[in-house]
Amino acid sequence: MALKITANSWFTHRYIIVDSAGVGFRETVAMGSELRFTFSQIDLVLLSPDNWLSFQVGQEVFRLPVRPDKPDHKQLMDVLVSETTRTVR
């Protein structure tokens, strides 16, 4: 089962997908491709006070706005944190 959050604006297309293989992330202004990471590659997951979900892989930080009050957003965040914690190197 894959969980997905889409956060598009006028100029930016963003989404995060969490599935059994890991995380897919895309943030594009015009064209781009999805980046894929295993849970063990993720060093840190944060939720800011203004509801931006961020995760760090190496020196790069990926972020998108979320709505923790929405059940599907909360479920994705819970799975991301639990799977990342479970696969700590």
PAZAPA-4460 file (N, C-alpha, C; in steps of 0.05 Angstrom, whole numbers, plus 32768, in hexadecimal, padded with zeros to 4 digits):
% residues 89
    n_x    n_y    n_z   ca_x   ca_y   ca_z    c_x    c_y    c_z   seq   type   mol
   8011   7FE9   8000   8000   8000   8000   8012   8019   8000     1      M     A
   800C   802B   7FEF   801B   8045   7FED   800B   805B   7FF9     2      A     A
   8018   806C   8008   800B   8084   8013   8017   809C   8005     3      L     A
   8007   80B0   7FFE   8011   80C7   7FEE   8005   80E1   7FF9     4      K     A
   8016   80F5   7FFA   800D   8110   8000   8016   8121   7FE8     5      I     A
   8004   8130   7FDD   800A   8143   7FC7   8006   815F   7FD2     6      T     A
   801A   8170   7FCC   8019   818C   7FD5   8021   819E   7FBE     7      A     A
   800F   81A4   7FAD   8015   81B5   7F95   800E   81D2   7F9A     8      N     A
   801D   81E3   7F8E   8017   8200   7F8E   8016   8209   7F71     9      S     A
   8013   8223   7F6D   8011   822D   7F51   8029   8225   7F40    10      W     A
   8041   8224   7F4C   8059   8220   7F3C   8068   8206   7F43    11      F     A
   8061   81FA   7F59   8070   81E3   7F63   805E   81CA   7F66    12      T     A
   8068   81B4   7F5C   805B   819A   7F5F   806B   818A   7F73    13      H     A
   805F   8182   7F89   806C   8173   7F9E   805B   815B   7FA6    14      R     A
   8069   8145   7FAC   805C   812F   7FB9   8070   811D   7FC7    15      Y     A
   8065   810E   7FDA   8075   80F9   7FE8   8064   80E0   7FE8    16      I     A
   8071   80CA   7FE2   8064   80B0   7FE2   8074   809E   7FF5    17      I     A
   8066   8091   8007   8072   807D   8019   8066   8063   8013    18      V     A
   8077   804F   800D   806D   8034   8007   8081   8021   8015    19      D     A
   807D   8007   8010   808E   7FF3   801E   80AB   7FF4   8016    20      S     A
   80B1   8000   7FFF   80CD   8002   7FF5   80DB   801A   8000    21      A     A
   80CC   802E   800A   80D9   8047   8014   80C8   805F   800D    22      G     A
   80D7   8074   8005   80CA   808F   8001   80D0   8099   7FE5    23      V     A
   80BC   80A3   7FD8   80BF   80B1   7FBF   80B9   80CE   7FC3    24      G     A
   80C9   80E0   7FB9   80C4   80FD   7FBC   80C9   810B   7FA2    25      F     A
   80B8   811F   7F9D   80BA   812F   7F84   80B3   814C   7F8B    26      R     A
   80C5   815E   7F81   80BF   817A   7F83   80CA   8187   7F6A    27      E     A
   80B8   8190   7F5A   80C0   819B   7F40   80B2   81B6   7F3A    28      T     A
   80BF   81C6   7F2B   80B3   81DF   7F21   80AA   81DB   7F05    29      V     A
   80B9   81CD   7EF5   80B2   81C8   7ED9   80B2   81AA   7ED4    30      A     A
   80CA   819F   7ED3   80CC   8182   7ECF   80DF   8177   7EE4    31      M     A
   80DD   815D   7EE9   80EF   8150   7EFC   80E7   8134   7EFF    32      G     A
   80F5   8126   7F10   80EF   810A   7F14   80EC   8104   7F32    33      S     A
   80E1   80EE   7F38   80DD   80E6   7F54   80F7   80DB   7F5F    34      E     A
   80FE   80E3   7F77   8115   80D9   7F85   810B   80C2   7F97    35      L     A
   811A   80AC   7F99   8112   8096   7FAA   8127   8091   7FBF    36      R     A
   811E   808B   7FD7   8130   8086   7FEE   8125   806E   7FFD    37      F     A
   8137   805E   8007   812E   8049   801A   812C   8056   8036    38      T     A
   811D   804A   8047   811A   8055   8062   8134   8057   8070    39      F     A
   8147   8045   806C   8161   8046   8079   8172   805D   8070    40      S     A
   816C   8069   8059   817B   8080   804F   8173   809A   805D    41      Q     A
   815C   809A   8069   8151   80B2   8075   815E   80B6   8091    42      I     A
   816B   80CD   8094   8178   80D3   80AD   8166   80E0   80C2    43      D     A
   8153   80EF   80B9   8143   80FF   80CC   8128   8106   80BF    44      L     A
   8113   8106   80D0   80F8   810E   80C8   80EF   8122   80DC    45      V     A
   80E5   8139   80D2   80DC   814F   80E3   80C1   815A   80DA    46      L     A
   80B1   8164   80ED   8099   8173   80E6   809B   818E   80F4    47      L     A
   809C   81A3   80E4   809F   81BE   80EF   8085   81C8   80FB    48      S     A
   8087   81DD   810C   806E   81E8   8118   805A   81F3   8103    49      P     A
   8065   81FA   80EB   8052   8204   80D6   804B   81EE   80C2    50      D     A
   804E   81D4   80CB   8044   81BC   80BD   8053   81B7   80A2    51      N     A
   806D   81B9   80A2   807D   81B0   808C   808B   8197   8095    52      W     A
   8086   8181   8085   8093   8167   808A   80AE   8168   807C    53      L     A
   80C4   8163   808A   80DE   8162   807F   80EC   8148   8085    54      S     A
   80FB   813E   8072   810C   8127   8077   8127   812C   806A    55      F     A
   813C   8121   8077   8157   8126   806E   8164   810C   8065    56      Q     A
   8171   810D   804E   8180   80F7   8043   819C   8102   803D    57      V     A
   81B0   80F9   804C   81CA   8105   8049   81CA   8122   804F    58      G     A
   81D3   8133   803C   81D4   8150   8040   81BC   815E   8035    59      Q     A
   81A9   814F   8029   8191   815B   801C   8179   8159   802E    60      E     A
   8169   816E   802E   8150   816F   803E   8139   8173   802A    61      V     A
   8125   8162   802C   810E   8163   801B   80F6   816A   802D    62      F     A
   80E5   817C   8023   80CE   8185   8033   80B5   818B   8023    63      R     A
   809F   8188   8030   8085   8190   8024   8071   8195   803A    64      L     A
   805E   81A6   8034   804A   81AC   8049   8036   8195   804C    65      P     A
   802E   8191   8065   801B   817C   806B   8005   8187   807D    66      V     A
   7FF0   8177   807F   7FDA   817E   8091   7FD6   8167   80A5    67      R     A
   7FE3   8168   80BC   7FE1   8152   80D0   7FC5   814C   80D9    68      P     A
   7FB2   815E   80D5   7F96   8159   80DC   7F88   8147   80C8    69      D     A
   7F94   8143   80B1   7F88   8131   809D   7F92   8114   80A2    70      K     A
   7F7F   8101   80A4   7F87   80E5   80AB   7F9C   80D9   8097    71      P     A
   7F9A   80DF   807D   7FAD   80D3   806B   7FC9   80DF   806E    72      D     A
   7FCA   80F9   8075   7FE4   8106   807A   7FF0   80FA   8093    73      H     A
   7FE0   80F8   80A8   7FEA   80ED   80C2   7FF4   80D0   80BE    74      K     A
   7FE5   80C1   80AF   7FED   80A5   80AB   8008   80A3   809C    75      Q     A
   800C   80B3   8088   8025   80B3   8079   803C   80BC   808C    76      L     A
   8038   80D0   809B   804D   80D9   80AE   8053   80C4   80C2    77      M     A
   803F   80B7   80CD   8044   80A2   80E1   8053   808B   80D5    78      D     A
   804C   8082   80BD   805B   806C   80B0   8077   8074   80AA    79      V     A
   807B   808D   80A0   8096   8096   8099   80A8   8096   80B2    80      L     A
   809E   80A0   80C8   80AE   80A1   80E1   80B3   8085   80EB    81      V     A
   809E   8074   80EC   80A2   8059   80F7   80B5   8048   80E6    82      S     A
   80B3   804A   80CC   80C4   803A   80BA   80E1   8045   80BB    83      E     A
   80E4   805F   80BC   80FF   806B   80BE   810C   8063   80D8    84      T     A
   80FD   8064   80EE   8107   805C   8108   810E   803E   8109    85      T     A
   80FD   802E   80FD   8102   8011   80FD   811B   8009   80EE    86      R     A
   8123   8018   80DA   813A   8011   80C9   8152   8022   80D0    87      T     A
   8154   802C   80E8   816B   803C   80F0   8185   802C   80EC    88      V     A
   8198   8039   80DF   81B1   802C   80D9   81C1   8026   80F2    89      R     A
***
